[in-house]
């Protein structure tokens, strides 16, 4: 009974794990670490990069899988909140706890920077996932298709605030009309 429960949890985690985002995150973060640690010596750098790749591959895949699962929520806004605030909040909370557990200092400036980067990253994840990119399982395409779509998705993401501001008066007008008819 207990083993079947553990097996079902592991199956759920495997189905939830997004290998595309895990791979991208591990490569990107490891590259940053490799550049930052280039002067520190090969042995120390390889160890840190190895740990980073294992940790990020496991957690980024799980977090992206949770974000992908949130796409299926019946209320789209609730799914978007889970993608942009819920999952990144969980990620940052676990990261903060790990830093505290090992006694690593986390200056407020660094914490704020990481939170801002995580928020922008989560908004980008929401954007590309809502466009059907970097999804795994039956919802996803090939990695090559995803890479072909990236330039246009980056461009549309960069223009998203402009589009949001341009349509704001129209959306506010609809909101006022809805209140008046209620």
C-alpha positions, 0 to 999 in steps of 0.5 A: 500500500505504501509503496504504491502510494510512493510509486504514484507520487513518483509517476506524478512528478515524472509526468509533471517534470518539464525536461525542456525548461530543465535543460534550458535553465541548467545550461543557462545558469551553468554558463553564468556560473562558469563565466563567474568562476573562471578565475577560481580554478577548474576543480572548484568551478566544476564542482559548483557547476555540477551541483548547480546543474543537478539542483537546477535541472531537478527543480526547474523541471518540476517548477516548469511542470507545475507552471504547465499544469496551471495552464489547464486551470479552468479559470485562466486568470487563476492559472496565470497567477499560479504561473507568475506568482505561485510557482515562482514564490514556491521556488524563491521560498525553497531557495531562501530556506536552502540558503538559510539552512547552509548559512549562506548570506543573502543580502537584501539587494541580491534577494530583490534582484533575484525576485525581479529576475524570477518575476520577469522569467515567470512572465516570459514562461507564461507568455511562451507556454500560452503560445504552446512553446516549451511544453512537454508531453502531448501538449508539446512540439519538438525542441527544434520547433520551440527554438525556431519560435523563440525570436518571434516570442522574445519580440512579442514579449518585449512588445507586451507592455506597449500593447497592454498600455495601448489597450488599457483605456479600452479595457477600462471602458469595458469595465466601467460599462460592465459595472453600469449594467450590473 
